[in-house]
Amino acid sequence: MLNQIRNFCIISHVNHGKSTLADRFLEMTNTIPMDKMRPQYLNAMDLEREKGITIKMTPVRMKFNDYTLNLIDTPGHVDFGYEVSRSLAAVEGAILLVDATKGIQAQTIGNLELAKHQKLVIIPAINKIDSPQAKIEETEKEMMSLLDVQASDIIRISAKDGVNIDKVIAAVLAKVPAPQGEAQKPLKALVFDSKYDAFKGVLAYVRIFDGEVKKNDKIYLMQSKAAGEVKEVGIFNPEFFPTERLGPGDIGYIATGIKIPGQVRVGETITLVGQTPEVLPGYQEPNPMVFLSVYPENPDDFELLKDSLERLKLNDAALSFKPDFKEGLGRGFQCGFLGLLHTEIIAERLKREFDLNLILSTPSVIYKLTLAGGKEIFVYTSADWPDPTKIVQSQELWIKLQVLTPVEYLGSVLQLLESIESKQLKTDSLSQGKVELLYEVPLREIITKSFYDKLKGVSQGFASMNYEILGWRQAHLVKLDILILGKSDEAFSRIVPEKEAFIEGRKTVEKLKEVLPSQLFAVPLQAAVGGKIIARATISARRRDVIAPLYGGDYTRKKKLLEKQKKGKKDLKEKGRIKIPSKTFLEVFKI
């Protein structure tokens, strides 16, 4: 019965207690036996448990009295906003959770806006009321102002101690509307996530809007125009649990039998062969913001890296990649990510899940160039940078940066914002003790200078940030080339603002001098912009005492040996090539 189903998710800023609240729901509904229960049960990945954050949204079906509750636990970090937007399209309501010790933070507002856009019913709740640092009254006033609700509409809970969890479930049953849909209509299922299974093909996570689907049905994917035969349908318990069929309002999975990962995309509409329902809106494709190149340390692992990225792409629609090649590093992939944490998570998953040792280049952002003749091109890495004489104008993305910080850290946060290229828009007092700062900043400053980590450092973790893209603005950018033995090494080159070229060039050659092994000949290291050398360092030749075996005798014999050594080193320098160890790339890319 549709009126007995409730589909909802939990949204909040990172570390506000979403997964702990989900644990209490699992316990109250007896979905997981108590002897198998563990903290943050829905965070199945080792990385999630280690970092204490949700990375992947996780659906689960629970039974409570006569009701079926479909819950989706969502991530809270700004880099995983796309995961949140996908889960919101599959539900009718959202619990907005706010930590009483920190109050409303940047991603609270960001995720709330996404939920409002989907016209979801919002159930506000204040968590961690058991904490000695809880500012319950202050947080309640912030939520009343943000949501335009009364204090009686906000539920005070402790997910850790299980306080008032029954009131949250009661609010979900009373306020979240039942899903709409008809079983007799053509099948209309929205794919909001997917996973690969070697035997069953792609497992599509779906929300059924109309129609029914069961095992052995012939299905058709309306956007990719691929067809398959259903191997299995089921629900999330939270593990995969096969059922006879899925109908309107259900959230579950379809084992499509399709073995090509790229054919089942997030946002796809699945129907039955021969049926032609209206295609569901799907999702806007996420635009990667951070670009870097990934290479296997062992060149023989290239095909494994390719296969691994395809598998991860299936489970993470925000990941993009295309083949890349650099001398010294070999074949690899140029990858696009939503942010630095997203980059870190993907790199770590490649290492753990696929046993790959990787070399990662320095992160970069996208730039737009106007060439002579009016042609516009996008540049993702320094290798794409054209001849400087052909560039008429260079542009970079600017963002509107929102920072929320307690008053006691305002000075440190302002100092950090002044240390980067930025333009202040306004400063507002959100509540007593909390300030909102709005700045316009180049995206480059946030990504390449680890701004998020620095913000957490200066505010002891209490400040938070969110941003939205404003558009392209003119910038004075140059390509910084690094020359080793007079030859440009593309792996170390990067795009920098013209005014920072000298400092960045000096840092890079000095670091190379530290980590590059010495040779039998002197190795010049140079930083250049447009062919002009702006910084230099030299690795001294490794010396061998060729006159050690000589005892006394005529000095001309010693001189002859030294001259011979000198000539040999000169020949080596002219003909010699340096094999740069993988470790050197790793060390230089850290700066």
Summary of the structure (lengths in Angstrom):
residues: 591
radius of gyration: 28.7
end to end distance: 58.9
largest distance: 106.4
contacts: 1965
relative contact order: 0.08
helix: 32%
strand: 34%
